[in-house]
């Protein structure tokens, strides 16, 4: 067979997968071409590529999904091959055929294989002809509701209604009671037609406590097909994967070889060429009874875990296959070493029902260390839009065994920061520490079972103390001039107490400091939201420590009660609520900070009792009626700032007078109320 010289590859995708493909192309000495929409003009994949071509407006349907624009970009740049990545046009048979029609090498399977495997009914028929096991069910084109209902009792309840076209869980319904089946079929057809333009359905037996296990295959044009082991993808929500690992903790060597050969047979059933993934559903209690689910005719999001345990670059192998070369590896050459786990970092808010987030990223901190890899499509200043997939990056680790991999992933996630946009990093840490996950006792419904136990992680007191000491040091003059010109609370005698509030997703703490950077007393006030009862009790009383801080090269040396630690503390924002990234060997956190103005009630309990806004915010409640009497410690009003509520309380007994109304936007230091002492 003739081999081809691939000199220029256009990557018909964006984000982290485009960056990852371009990285291998550079390693292979192949020129890379990026395409981009208006929204991605300054995206990392555009910067990484040798050439970049603008292909249209921001919506994907006007840019990344327009086949003619992609083909035109390839022609204009002299690209003789196109890598589709995943998503967009990666599994579009019309796109694959358009490449062939224009003498451009498509770095994927033949259009016929995409078409067959893209329809679940035809895919099932194809693999069954190769004796690949499938879930008991009924699947043929044109099934009516009546035929499906008639077949259901023999298949056995519970059953799963599935659309023939598409994926991602749309149109899928689990049915326990036969009486619910007719109505569910009507709903499923409507959903399938709306999502895929095709309301064809089929029915399968629902596998109890199912595990999602997939096998990576490679096939060349010379008839060679190999598998590179399996990946476990059972930790998912709404049929979207969150954590993936290789190998699966469920399979033994015998089952691994059997499922691997079944995957190779599935690829052979459609004359597959390229990299692909065959997905199986596996009963947790009976792993020998694995069943074909579908084939993804492209590179998968989770392919890095396979690369980590096999040592093979899948994109480099795709390139060799696309050139027409024989696979440089045989089945006996492939071994699995150690364990790898990947966490997908999504722009979403797990504490708020996983609602999508967005905005401009202020800072990205990527973890480093032995066995750590990051595939990312974002950088400082990236704008995250709802127009595209919410996955921003992937954190992948490798360890000698699963326990080491889990430990390394937890540490890597602790040192991963995407500031300015809400992400699921903290939730991923929670998930990989769930006892069932640690034990490898997984199934596709596990995440939904444990999600209600999730609480946003606390920031350690030591990180807050270190941040406060650095804040104090940065405000303290190296060469004091006029004491009256420096806003540091200085007065004759000793410096006044300074206050700073740090807030983060899920909590905040008020820190008070007395003294200098060389010798200060630091008190951590305020318990944070979402703590367990024991944690709450531990934080109920303010904690006061002795601390010092010194600049030590690029880091800060902070000593707290005689224990010294080095901290990296960097400013990443400015304005009314600047942010800092604080990190040590314990982890990394993003804190919003605000200098808290002191009220006159703080200065003198016998004074006029003025209560000032501690920071810019909104008055959301007046807690007493004007002119009424309050006692010391009573709530007077509530200010919301940095997504947290701050209660201002009376310093002494007296009569309340308000200088604001509920709903007012107020600056820091504004007098909001006063409590006049009465006799």
ABEGO torsion letter per residue (X at the ends): XBBBBBABBBBBBBEAAAAAAAAAAAAAGBBBBBBBBAAAAABAAAAABABBBBAEBABAAABAABAAAAAAAAAAAGBABBBAEBEEAAABAAAAAAAAAAGBBBBBBBAAAAAAAABAAAAAAAAAAAGBBBBBEBBBBGBBAAAAAAAAAAAEOBBBBBBABEBGGBGBBBBABAAAAAAAAAAAAAAAAAAAGBABBBBBBBBBGBBBBBBBBBBBAAGBBBBAEBBBAABBBGGBBABBBOBBAABBAAAAAAAAAAAAAAAAAAGBBEBBBBBBBBBAABAABBBBABBBBBBBAAAAAAAAAAGBBAAAAAAAAAAGBBBABBAAABBBBEBBBBBBBBBBBAABGGBBBBEBBABBBBBBEBGBBBBBABBBGBBBBAABBABABBBBBBBABAAAAAAAAAAAAAABBBBGBBBAAAAAAAAAABAAAAAGBBBAAAAAAAAAABBBBBBBAAAAAAAAAAAAAAABBABBBBAAABBAGBBBEBBBBBBBBBBBBGBBBBBBBBEBAABBBBBBBEBBBGBBAAAAAAAABBBBBBBBBBBBEABBBBBBGGBBBBBBBBBABBEABBBBBBBBAAEBBBBBBBBBBBBAAAABAABAGBBBBABBBBBABBABBBGBBBBBGBBABBBBBGGBBBBBBBABBEBBBBABBBGBBBBBGBBABBBBBBX
